[in-house]
Amino acid sequence: MAAFQLEELFSLKGKVALVTGGSRGIGKMITQGFLSAGASVYITARKKEACDQTAEELKTLGVCISLPADIGTAEGRKDLLNQFMDKEDNLHILVNNAGTNWGESFASYPDEAFQKVLNLNVTSLFAMTRDFSALLEKGASQDDPSRVINIGSMDGLHIPTVSHTGTFAYTSSKAAVHHLTRDLAIQLASRHITVNAVAPGFFPSKMTDYVFEKHKSDIEANCPLKRVGKAEEMAGVAVYLCSRAGAYTNGAVIPVDGGTSINHQHVQGSRE
Ligand SMILES: NC(=O)c1ccc[n+]([C@@H]2O[C@H](COP(=O)([O-])OP(=O)(O)OC[C@H]3O[C@@H](n4cnc5c(N)ncnc54)[C@H](OP(=O)(O)O)[C@@H]3O)[C@@H](O)[C@H]2O)c1
């Protein structure tokens, strides 16, 4: 029996990807993975300088292009689509990664938090997928579908175990991302586009800097593997989902959290 050619099975050579929030954190980890697997990657973020700088840094790994835009607004998304269409005729991989959080106590948790968090984490994710679907369809075939990856969170699978302040808008937005992923997977399957979600546990990023500083030992204690995630573990799941190896995976929500979301022996931080 012939061995599988693993390099080919997990290769992204010839693929064009767009990663929102690619300038740092989880988006940068995924971009690094895609470039290492041979894809050309466009990254977007609001801060032009940081986006340009990351693209420049990652150019040592392959073709990485900065397209700064605010995807939290319809104008920003339109601008991004136009910028992208000036450069490419089709798209193979869209990673809806840009996201935001808002922590505040229950009694003072503002309506504005829901507007801000749901707008970026859910509405923009849906709008990006809808608006780029024609380009994704052009890059797709039944044998090799185009891929959408939505970045959810383990906090959309369970109620946060290390939570000293409420993140009500965030947890509900991430549960929405997971369910929307299933809905979009059905919607887009006939156009040869798969849609999956990754639900990360704790990974080092600007979003988690503060909580790591204050509660890293609780985070590690709550994780069955007793540690936080590494860049290669986020890159790995994204490369799998976008390669030939992941072509038949559709509508899945994949936790990458060391088992934290299924751990019921957790230490619950006291809430305000
Ligand atoms: N890190 C974790 O442990 C963890 C765990 C579970 C889930 N996640 C999820 O993973 C995703 C990335 O989080 P992260 O931890 O890497 O956060 P991060 O370090 O704060 O990075 C967020 C990225 O999104 C960009 N962004 C924010 N608002 C944007 C907008 N309106 N338009 C375009 N880009 C925007 C940011 O750049 P600009 O500020 O320049 O726009 C940045 O590149 C989020 O969806 C988050 O919920 C993270």
Ligand as a Chemical Component Dictionary entry (heavy atoms), coordinates in Angstrom:
data_LIG
# 
_chem_comp.id                   LIG 
_chem_comp.type                 NON-POLYMER 
_chem_comp.pdbx_formal_charge   0 
_chem_comp.three_letter_code    LIG 
# 
loop_
_chem_comp_atom.comp_id 
_chem_comp_atom.atom_id 
_chem_comp_atom.alt_atom_id 
_chem_comp_atom.type_symbol 
_chem_comp_atom.charge 
_chem_comp_atom.model_Cartn_x 
_chem_comp_atom.model_Cartn_y 
_chem_comp_atom.model_Cartn_z 
_chem_comp_atom.pdbx_ordinal 
LIG N1  N1  N 0  -6.054  34.837 22.586 1  
LIG C1  C1  C 0  -6.893  33.971 23.095 2  
LIG O1  O1  O 0  -6.574  33.323 24.111 3  
LIG C2  C2  C 0  -8.240  33.746 22.467 4  
LIG C3  C3  C 0  -9.046  32.728 23.004 5  
LIG C4  C4  C 0  -10.256 32.453 22.406 6  
LIG C5  C5  C 0  -10.663 33.165 21.295 7  
LIG N2  N2  N 1  -9.867  34.150 20.795 8  
LIG C6  C6  C 0  -10.356 34.858 19.604 9  
LIG O2  O2  O 0  -9.306  34.946 18.648 10 
LIG C7  C7  C 0  -9.472  36.116 17.868 11 
LIG C8  C8  C 0  -8.181  36.916 17.895 12 
LIG O3  O3  O 0  -7.923  37.288 19.232 13 
LIG P1  P1  P 0  -6.485  37.696 19.775 14 
LIG O4  O4  O 0  -6.398  37.149 21.142 15 
LIG O5  O5  O -1 -5.441  37.402 18.781 16 
LIG O6  O6  O 0  -6.737  39.272 19.906 17 
LIG P2  P2  P 0  -5.819  40.540 19.648 18 
LIG O7  O7  O 0  -4.399  40.255 19.995 19 
LIG O8  O8  O 0  -6.518  41.655 20.325 20 
LIG O9  O9  O 0  -5.884  40.733 18.062 21 
LIG C9  C9  C 0  -7.060  41.197 17.442 22 
LIG C10 C10 C 0  -6.762  41.460 15.974 23 
LIG O10 O10 O 0  -7.969  41.916 15.357 24 
LIG C11 C11 C 0  -7.738  43.194 14.757 25 
LIG N3  N3  N 0  -8.997  43.957 14.793 26 
LIG C12 C12 C 0  -9.706  44.342 15.884 27 
LIG N4  N4  N 0  -10.786 45.051 15.513 28 
LIG C13 C13 C 0  -10.757 45.124 14.146 29 
LIG C14 C14 C 0  -11.585 45.740 13.185 30 
LIG N5  N5  N 0  -12.677 46.440 13.530 31 
LIG N6  N6  N 0  -11.244 45.631 11.873 32 
LIG C15 C15 C 0  -10.127 44.931 11.505 33 
LIG N7  N7  N 0  -9.313  44.322 12.386 34 
LIG C16 C16 C 0  -9.623  44.418 13.692 35 
LIG C17 C17 C 0  -6.609  43.807 15.587 36 
LIG O11 O11 O 0  -5.899  44.844 14.925 37 
LIG P3  P3  P 0  -6.317  46.428 15.074 38 
LIG O12 O12 O 0  -6.478  46.689 16.544 39 
LIG O13 O13 O 0  -5.192  47.176 14.437 40 
LIG O14 O14 O 0  -7.588  46.575 14.319 41 
LIG C18 C18 C 0  -5.733  42.569 15.779 42 
LIG O15 O15 O 0  -4.999  42.306 14.598 43 
LIG C19 C19 C 0  -10.680 36.853 18.446 44 
LIG O16 O16 O 0  -11.831 36.543 17.699 45 
LIG C20 C20 C 0  -10.770 36.290 19.855 46 
LIG O17 O17 O 0  -12.063 36.389 20.385 47 
LIG C21 C21 C 0  -8.688  34.473 21.364 48 
# 
loop_
_chem_comp_bond.comp_id 
_chem_comp_bond.atom_id_1 
_chem_comp_bond.atom_id_2 
_chem_comp_bond.value_order 
_chem_comp_bond.pdbx_ordinal 
LIG N1  C1  SING 1  
LIG C1  O1  DOUB 2  
LIG C1  C2  SING 3  
LIG C2  C3  SING 4  
LIG C2  C21 DOUB 5  
LIG C3  C4  DOUB 6  
LIG C4  C5  SING 7  
LIG C5  N2  DOUB 8  
LIG N2  C6  SING 9  
LIG N2  C21 SING 10 
LIG C6  O2  SING 11 
LIG C6  C20 SING 12 
LIG O2  C7  SING 13 
LIG C7  C8  SING 14 
LIG C7  C19 SING 15 
LIG C8  O3  SING 16 
LIG O3  P1  SING 17 
LIG P1  O4  DOUB 18 
LIG P1  O5  SING 19 
LIG P1  O6  SING 20 
LIG O6  P2  SING 21 
LIG P2  O7  DOUB 22 
LIG P2  O8  SING 23 
LIG P2  O9  SING 24 
LIG O9  C9  SING 25 
LIG C9  C10 SING 26 
LIG C10 O10 SING 27 
LIG C10 C18 SING 28 
LIG O10 C11 SING 29 
LIG C11 N3  SING 30 
LIG C11 C17 SING 31 
LIG N3  C12 SING 32 
LIG N3  C16 SING 33 
LIG C12 N4  DOUB 34 
LIG N4  C13 SING 35 
LIG C13 C14 SING 36 
LIG C13 C16 DOUB 37 
LIG C14 N5  SING 38 
LIG C14 N6  DOUB 39 
LIG N6  C15 SING 40 
LIG C15 N7  DOUB 41 
LIG N7  C16 SING 42 
LIG C17 O11 SING 43 
LIG C17 C18 SING 44 
LIG O11 P3  SING 45 
LIG P3  O12 DOUB 46 
LIG P3  O13 SING 47 
LIG P3  O14 SING 48 
LIG C18 O15 SING 49 
LIG C19 O16 SING 50 
LIG C19 C20 SING 51 
LIG C20 O17 SING 52 
# 
